[in-house]
Amino acid sequence: MVVTIRKLLLIFLRWSVYQETMNPEDGGQDRPDIVAAIRGGDDSLGMEGEADPVTASLEQALFWRNIYTEILAMEEAVLERVQQLMADQSPQARREVELTNVPVVVAQAERFRSRLRFWESAYQRLDGALALGTS
């Protein structure tokens, strides 16, 4: 993201140099890797079709808590496997993976961990309310 901001800042500061070289249509096409990286770092973004933790039912909270538990377990397994594979790499290759691949996987895991906390909290709140209502 910092690199993108720097490039945009350079274009802004040197507009006369860049205005002829950039195709305006290129700016509208988002690269899937960049979109995923931005999405992965934003824990306020839920998954497609995800309910709102504030207004969800107990069943929805349980469903989404389970989904995020499942995805987080997968992300943690991916990170563990990446670390295993890095052990056999040259120092240069390992460093590049540390700078590029690992931060993306870690950011994704943190996003899913945060979303899981939202849903765990919603589930606890709803389950507690249900228990109080039935006693």
N, C-alpha and C positions, 0 to 999 in steps of 0.2 A: 504494500500500500504506500509506503514511504517513497519507493522508486516511482510509482505512478504519480504521486503528488509532485515529486521533483521534476519529472518530465513535463507535467502540465504547467508547473511554475516556469520552466525554461521556455515553453511555447508562449506563455503569457508575456514573459519579459522580452522575448525576441520574436514577437508576432510577425514582423515584416520578413524574417528569415523563413519561418515555418508555414506561413499562410498558403504558400504555393505548393508545398510538399506534402501536405496532409490531405487525404481524400476524406471529405466530410462523411461519406457513407461508412467508412471504416470505424468511426467513433460509435456508431449505433450498434455494432455487432459485438456483443459481449463474449469474451472467451470463456468457455465452460470452467477452466481451471481457476480463473480469476473470480468468477461468480461463486464457485464452490468455496474458495478461500475466504471470501467476504462473508458468505453465509455461515461458514464454519466458525467464524469468530464472533458471531452475533447470537448470544444465547436468548435474546428476546424473540427470535424467529422460531416458531413451532414448525412441526412437519405439516405437510399437506393434509388437510382434513382434521387436524388436531383441534380438540375442544379448548375452550378458554378455562384455565385452572380456577378462575374466580367463580365461574357460573356452572362448572361441570357437576355432573351427578357422581355419586360414589362409584357406580359402575364404570363411568368414563375415566375417573381418576385411577381406578385400579387397572383398567386397560392400558392407559398411557404410561403409568408407572412401570408396568410389565414390558411394554415396548421399549422404553428408554433403558431399562435394566438389560434387556437383550442386546440392544445396539451398543451400549457401553461395554458390555462383556466382549463383544466382537472387536471394538476399537482397541481395548486393552490387549487382546490377543494379537491383533495386527501389530501394535507397538512392540510387544514382546518378540514377535517373529522378526520384525525389522531389526531389532537389537541383536538377535541371534545371527542374522545374515551379515550385519555390519562387522561382527567379530572376525569374519574371514576376508574382509576387504582390505585393500591397501589403505594406508593412512589418508591419502588424498581422496579416494573414493568415499571412505568413511566420513571424512570431514564434510564433503559435499552433501551426503545424505543427512548428516546432522544439521546442516544449514537449510536444507530444502524439504526433504520428505518428513523428517521427524517433527518439525514444528507444525506441519499441517495435520498430522495424525494426532498430536497432542492437543491442538486447538479443537479438533473435532471431538475428541474424548472429553475435553473440558466443557464444550457446549452440551454434549449429551448428559454429562454429570450434572450440570446446572439445571437442565430441563428435568432430569430425574428428581432433583431436589424440589422443583416447583410441584411436580406431581405427587411426590411423597408427602409434602406439606398439605396439598389439597386433599389427598386421601385421608391423612390423619385428622384434618379438620372435619371432613365429612363423616368419617367413621365415629369420631367423638360426638358430633352433633346427633348422629343416629342413636348412639348409645344413651345419650342424655334424654332423647325423645322417647325411648322405650322403657326407661326406668321409672 
